[in-house]
């Protein structure tokens, strides 16, 4: 899977989540739902990775 296909798959997952949940939730709700949708589609991702500053 090349970069363009990965990007398209992630965007499609986002729209699936947004169309299902609609408008008006706080960011964390969408973030958790998108994480679960990416996992369901076998797209590797990390929820809340630590960032050293």
N, C-alpha and C positions, 0 to 999 in steps of 0.2 A: 504494500500500500504506500503510494507516494504522498508527499506533503499535501497536495491538492485534495486527494481522496480523504485523508485524515481530517483536514479542515472541513470538508463538506459533511463528513459523518458527524463531527462534533456540532456543527451548525444545525443539521437535521435533528439531532438529539435535543438541542436547545429548543427548537420550534415545537417538537413533540411535547416537551414539558410545558412550555408556555401555553400552547393550545389546550392542553389538558387542565392546567391550573387557572389560566386566565390572569387578569390584572388585579393588583391590590395587595399581594402578600409582601412581607418583608423579605429582604435579600436572602436571608438564611434559609427560608423555605425553598426558594428556587435553587439555591446552591445544593441543598441536600437532595432534592428531587433530581437535579441534573446529574449529580454524582451517582445516584442509583440507576438512572437511565443509561449512563455511560457504562456502568458495570454490566447492566443487562445486555448491552450491545457488544460486550467484550472489548471495549475501548479502554486501554490502560489509563488510569488517572489516580491522583492522590487527593484525599480530602484534608484540608487544613495542614499543608506541609509547613514545617518549621523553617523560618527564614532568619538567619543570623545577620544582625545589623551591626 
